[in-house]
Amino acid sequence: MRILAITPIHVGGEELKRRQERYARLAPEGVEVTVVDLPEGAPTALNTDDDVLASDEYVAEVMASSRAGFDLVLPDCVLDPAFAPSKGDDAARGLLHQAVASVTATGEPFGVIVRNEAIAKELRRRLAEYGMDDSLVDVQVMDLPFEAVTNHEMWNAAMTEAVAALADRGARSVINGCSAVDVDEEGLGVRVVDPTQEALEAMAAEAR
């Protein structure tokens, strides 16, 4: 199975390479992921409502023009930019859609941690749009700079506190609200879901 993953922002060569290596590490056997960057002019971080809107538009353009030769297309973002299951696009998948479908299969309450308020706002809107917010405890905002996406220690330190807050309110699983971060869930007491890994495993199972 060949999957095209599209970054939600313009990341540049070094970060594109890091994300490509992460997908190669996470991809199940038989799954090959190619990550492509958005062009210059696209947002370089999702910090505002306007960034989120622009990301959706840029990803839609790349999704429409670059998917030839791939079995599936996947926005590389937990906000699922340009993904619309209601449109019946059988060759598109969303990280958030796949991850929430997995964690809610048991009916247990879940939470989500995100970097900033703009991302939280769009994520809540997406969950409501999908009709997947019945078991949502909350979306916990960590108030982190964009640099935290590539800073393992910074992200995981903030994540520990955010996950604990959601667990105290009854969450049994917590979705890590960034597609490009490796998380360390040891000792947290709840399952922390990597949306990228969850989506790749679901797509591989679907192909089988």
Secondary structure, DSSP 8 states (H G I E B T S, - for coil): -EEEEE-SS--HHHHHHHHHHHHHHH--TT-EEEEE---TTS-SS--SHHHHHHHHHHHHHHHHHS-TT-SEEEESSTT-TT--GGGT-TTB--HHHHHHHHHTTT---EEEEESSHHHHHHHHHHHHHHT--TTEEEEEE----GGGGG-HHHHHHHHHHHHHHHHHTT-SEEEES-TT-----TTSSSEEE-HHHHHHHHHHHHH-
